[in-house]
Amino acid sequence: MTGSKLFGVAGVNASRELVEALAADPPEGLEPATAVLPAVWARAADELARALERERPELVVCFGQADGRAQVEIERFALNFDAGTDEDGEERRGEIAPGGPLATLVHAARIVLATA
């Protein structure tokens, strides 16, 4: 499971808080491997790849934070587009995988896991 370090104007990153809480007190039968990734585009993918190589998990869940949402949600689409500025000041606007599909349907039902 991954979360992200603090970024932007938010005082807390809920994804980091969730991952740290699950690591500290995992549900019975779950042996989570966790990582808190930087909010820096050039380093986040590399750190995720190293964590996957080290842990060799059966399942990967990457949590993120979407400001303005009152609940945790599973994304329905993976978008092939970056738009924004990371904590190192790198600005991206464009395709992540040039020539790939704009969006890919995530094969999981949209569910609400918790409410604020």
C-alpha positions as CSV (number, residue, x, y, z in Angstrom):
1,M,0.0,0.0,0.0
2,T,1.2,3.4,-0.8
3,G,0.4,6.9,0.3
4,S,1.9,10.3,-0.5
5,K,3.9,12.8,1.4
6,L,2.3,16.2,2.2
7,F,2.0,18.5,-0.8
8,G,0.2,21.7,-1.8
9,V,-1.7,23.7,0.8
10,A,-3.3,20.8,2.6
11,G,-2.3,20.5,6.3
12,V,-2.3,16.7,6.1
13,N,-2.3,14.0,3.4
14,A,-5.0,11.5,4.2
15,S,-3.4,8.8,2.1
16,R,-0.2,8.9,4.2
17,E,-2.3,8.9,7.4
18,L,-4.3,5.9,6.2
19,V,-1.2,3.9,5.1
20,E,0.6,4.6,8.4
21,A,-2.4,3.6,10.5
22,L,-2.8,0.3,8.5
23,A,0.9,-0.4,9.0
24,A,0.7,0.2,12.7
25,D,-2.4,-1.8,13.3
26,P,-3.2,-4.0,10.3
27,P,-6.5,-6.0,10.1
28,E,-6.2,-9.6,11.2
29,G,-4.6,-11.8,8.5
30,L,-3.1,-8.9,6.6
31,E,0.6,-8.4,6.4
32,P,0.9,-5.0,4.7
33,A,4.0,-3.7,3.1
34,T,3.8,0.1,2.9
35,A,5.6,3.0,1.4
36,V,5.0,6.8,1.5
37,L,6.0,8.2,-1.8
38,P,7.2,11.7,-2.5
39,A,5.0,14.3,-4.2
40,V,7.6,14.6,-6.8
41,W,6.9,13.1,-10.2
42,A,10.5,12.2,-11.1
43,R,11.1,10.3,-7.9
44,A,7.7,8.7,-7.1
45,A,7.7,6.1,-9.9
46,D,11.3,5.1,-9.0
47,E,10.5,4.7,-5.3
48,L,7.4,2.7,-6.1
49,A,9.4,0.4,-8.5
50,R,12.0,-0.2,-5.7
51,A,9.3,-1.0,-3.1
52,L,7.6,-3.4,-5.5
53,E,10.9,-5.1,-6.2
54,R,11.8,-5.3,-2.5
55,E,8.4,-6.5,-1.2
56,R,7.0,-8.6,-4.2
57,P,3.4,-8.0,-3.1
58,E,0.4,-10.1,-4.2
59,L,-1.7,-7.0,-4.5
60,V,-0.8,-3.3,-4.9
61,V,-3.1,-0.5,-3.6
62,C,-1.9,3.1,-4.2
63,F,-3.9,5.6,-2.2
64,G,-4.0,9.3,-3.1
65,Q,-5.7,12.4,-1.9
66,A,-8.4,14.3,-3.8
67,D,-9.2,17.6,-2.1
68,G,-12.8,18.3,-1.6
69,R,-13.9,14.6,-1.3
70,A,-15.6,13.5,1.9
71,Q,-14.9,9.8,1.5
72,V,-12.4,7.3,0.2
73,E,-13.2,6.2,-3.3
74,I,-11.8,3.8,-5.9
75,E,-11.0,5.5,-9.1
76,R,-13.0,4.3,-12.1
77,F,-10.5,5.4,-14.8
78,A,-6.7,5.6,-14.9
79,L,-6.0,8.7,-16.9
80,N,-3.0,9.0,-19.2
81,F,-2.5,12.6,-18.5
82,D,-0.5,14.7,-16.0
83,A,-1.5,18.2,-15.1
84,G,0.0,20.1,-12.3
85,T,3.2,21.1,-10.5
86,D,5.0,18.9,-8.0
87,E,6.8,19.8,-4.8
88,D,10.1,20.3,-6.7
89,G,8.4,22.8,-9.0
90,E,8.2,20.6,-12.1
91,E,5.2,21.4,-14.1
92,R,3.6,18.7,-16.4
93,R,0.8,19.0,-18.8
94,G,0.4,16.1,-21.2
95,E,0.4,12.4,-21.8
96,I,2.2,10.1,-19.5
97,A,2.5,7.3,-22.1
98,P,2.6,9.1,-25.5
99,G,0.4,7.3,-28.0
100,G,-1.4,5.4,-25.3
101,P,-5.2,5.6,-24.6
102,L,-6.4,8.7,-22.9
103,A,-8.2,6.7,-20.2
104,T,-8.4,3.1,-19.1
105,L,-11.3,1.6,-17.3
106,V,-10.4,0.3,-13.8
107,H,-12.1,-3.1,-13.4
108,A,-13.4,-2.6,-10.0
109,A,-16.8,-1.3,-8.8
110,R,-16.9,2.2,-7.4
111,I,-17.4,1.7,-3.7
112,V,-17.3,4.0,-0.7
113,L,-15.1,2.7,2.0
114,A,-15.5,5.3,4.6
115,T,-17.1,8.7,5.2
116,A,-15.7,11.8,6.8
